[in-house]
Amino acid sequence: MQQYTNEFLYELIHSTIKATGLTIMLKEDHSGVNMSYNFITNVVSFDAKRLVEAAGELSSIPFDQYVKTITLHELGHALDRPALDASLDRTLDYFDMRDQYSTKEIFKNPDLLGMIIEEHQMNIVFEETAWANAENLNQKLQIIDQKSFELIKKQSLSTYIRNYEEDLSAYKQLLEQTELLPA
């Protein structure tokens, strides 16, 4: 996978965006996240190194198909921009809470951990909506075969769901512990 230059990736992603007819800016970053959509700036960004690594995790899928699918997914977020905009105040609440409390403090406080659970649930809805939008784009444009699309979607969503389930388990345990404590 080392043969994929940053320029090649930029052009592959840009050509996919262009094929959809959407006017979204594209930039490279070094965030450690393969691709993301910033709804405030209306920019899709990619980390070339992480994108190549992430594609390698699904070696059965051709590299260009992986990149195009993830690009469609990020464009799916762009199509959901009004809902993302509407979530801004609550999203800022989550960021503020994380700035004020350590992870250890959050995982000892049911109210704070409850906010993390709420954030997970909100993010999963956004992810599912982005994937539904990406599927609609793909059905119109026929960029990715359905089998590859579904494999990439499943792998991508599994990360969000696994993190949610781990935190939900910790939240349930915390609630049980706090209910057992004398008042």
C-alpha positions as MATLAB code, in Angstrom:
seq = 'MQQYTNEFLYELIHSTIKATGLTIMLKEDHSGVNMSYNFITNVVSFDAKRLVEAAGELSSIPFDQYVKTITLHELGHALDRPALDASLDRTLDYFDMRDQYSTKEIFKNPDLLGMIIEEHQMNIVFEETAWANAENLNQKLQIIDQKSFELIKKQSLSTYIRNYEEDLSAYKQLLEQTELLPA';
ca = [
       0.000    0.000    0.000;
       3.025    2.291    0.210;
       2.741    3.139   -3.503;
      -0.243    5.433   -2.850;
       1.031    9.003   -2.772;
      -0.790   11.835   -1.071;
      -1.399   13.366   -4.493;
      -2.915   10.124   -5.794;
      -5.242    9.972   -2.780;
      -6.220   13.609   -3.165;
      -7.107   13.080   -6.826;
      -9.037    9.847   -6.108;
     -11.097   11.511   -3.377;
     -11.554   14.713   -5.364;
     -12.749   12.799   -8.442;
     -15.314   10.961   -6.295;
     -16.585   14.232   -4.831;
     -16.734   15.745   -8.313;
     -18.718   12.751   -9.638;
     -21.472   13.471   -7.092;
     -21.805   17.096   -8.160;
     -21.458   18.277   -4.564;
     -19.352   21.342   -3.864;
     -17.316   20.281   -0.871;
     -13.782   21.428   -0.179;
     -11.110   18.759    0.321;
      -7.959   19.036    2.372;
      -5.289   16.753    3.712;
      -4.580   16.695    7.433;
      -2.613   14.599    9.898;
      -5.342   13.959   12.474;
      -5.007   10.177   12.635;
      -8.592    9.848   11.327;
      -8.808    8.298    7.863;
     -11.464   10.728    6.614;
     -13.844   13.151    8.263;
     -16.397   15.792    7.419;
     -16.397   19.105    9.271;
     -19.930   20.434    9.007;
     -18.966   23.875   10.323;
     -16.442   24.515    7.534;
     -18.069   22.147    4.990;
     -14.731   20.418    4.381;
     -13.856   16.761    3.882;
     -10.380   16.001    5.163;
      -8.207   12.930    4.958;
      -5.108   11.625    6.662;
      -3.232    9.803    3.897;
      -1.255    7.557    6.238;
      -4.307    6.484    8.260;
      -6.420    6.049    5.135;
      -3.920    3.574    3.701;
      -3.793    1.722    7.053;
      -7.590    1.613    7.341;
      -7.949    0.291    3.801;
      -5.433   -2.421    4.669;
      -7.746   -3.612    7.458;
     -10.153   -4.708    4.715;
      -7.660   -6.297    2.368;
     -10.396   -8.114    0.429;
     -11.601   -4.764   -0.954;
      -9.612   -3.010   -3.701;
      -7.950    0.104   -2.305;
      -9.638    2.553   -4.667;
     -13.046    1.063   -3.856;
     -12.413    1.519   -0.150;
     -11.408    5.166   -0.593;
     -14.368    5.932   -2.853;
     -16.777    4.308   -0.389;
     -15.427    6.227    2.593;
     -15.582    9.395    0.495;
     -19.254    8.732   -0.283;
     -19.825    8.192    3.426;
     -18.280   11.565    4.297;
     -20.417   13.165    1.593;
     -23.368   11.441    3.254;
     -22.570   13.523    6.340;
     -22.503   16.642    4.163;
     -26.014   15.820    2.957;
     -27.060   15.640    6.627;
     -25.549   19.056    7.382;
     -28.796   20.651    8.698;
     -29.100   17.943   11.373;
     -25.421   18.273   12.232;
     -25.840   22.050   12.532;
     -28.816   21.530   14.840;
     -26.672   19.353   17.124;
     -23.947   21.952   17.581;
     -25.021   23.265   20.997;
     -25.265   19.776   22.472;
     -21.988   18.747   20.834;
     -20.310   21.727   22.498;
     -21.754   20.549   25.839;
     -19.969   17.212   25.343;
     -16.673   18.926   24.510;
     -16.982   21.246   27.504;
     -17.704   18.328   29.822;
     -14.653   16.453   28.539;
     -12.508   19.545   29.096;
     -13.738   19.938   32.669;
     -13.419   16.329   33.800;
     -10.845   13.590   33.414;
     -11.820   10.256   31.906;
     -11.491    8.729   35.368;
     -13.924   11.284   36.823;
     -16.384   10.772   33.963;
     -16.432    7.004   34.460;
     -17.179    7.436   38.188;
     -20.097    9.853   37.713;
     -23.383    8.470   36.302;
     -24.518   11.878   35.029;
     -21.279   12.518   33.163;
     -21.059    8.995   31.795;
     -24.718    9.320   30.791;
     -23.697   12.257   28.623;
     -21.089   10.050   26.944;
     -23.790    7.439   26.262;
     -26.055   10.138   24.825;
     -23.212   11.359   22.608;
     -22.561    7.821   21.358;
     -26.245    7.402   20.501;
     -26.312   10.710   18.645;
     -23.146    9.842   16.725;
     -24.459    6.403   15.750;
     -27.586    8.033   14.310;
     -25.392   10.446   12.341;
     -23.247    7.561   11.102;
     -26.258    5.488   10.038;
     -27.763    8.497    8.266;
     -24.482    9.217    6.478;
     -24.302    5.590    5.331;
     -27.912    5.722    4.085;
     -27.099    8.920    2.180;
     -23.926    7.332    0.795;
     -25.920    4.320   -0.368;
     -28.368    6.618   -2.176;
     -25.468    8.415   -3.873;
     -23.937    5.094   -4.850;
     -27.219    3.767   -6.256;
     -27.484    6.849   -8.464;
     -23.845    6.866   -9.574;
     -22.932    3.148   -9.435;
     -19.428    3.890   -8.112;
     -19.006    0.886   -5.779;
     -20.373   -2.637   -6.037;
     -22.985   -3.322   -3.354;
     -21.092   -6.176   -1.683;
     -17.958   -4.072   -1.145;
     -20.064   -1.139   -0.001;
     -21.812   -3.273    2.628;
     -18.546   -4.753    3.932;
     -16.997   -1.315    4.365;
     -20.165    0.054    5.956;
     -20.315   -2.847    8.409;
     -16.659   -2.452    9.384;
     -17.014    1.302    9.816;
     -20.180    1.137   11.920;
     -18.793   -1.667   14.076;
     -16.202    0.678   15.566;
     -18.873    3.117   16.754;
     -21.116    0.360   18.039;
     -18.298   -1.453   19.854;
     -17.220    1.747   21.642;
     -20.839    2.507   22.551;
     -21.431   -0.990   23.907;
     -18.248   -0.863   26.023;
     -19.219    2.474   27.551;
     -22.837    1.366   27.971;
     -21.668   -1.679   29.929;
     -19.550    0.557   32.184;
     -22.539    2.903   32.598;
     -24.864    0.058   33.622;
     -22.282   -1.215   36.118;
     -21.876    2.290   37.537;
     -25.638    2.665   37.927;
     -25.825   -0.681   39.728;
     -22.978    0.335   42.057;
     -24.496    3.724   42.867;
     -27.889    2.149   43.602;
     -26.194   -0.216   46.078;
     -24.468    2.613   47.951;
     -26.255    3.851   51.053;
     -27.702    7.364   50.749;
];
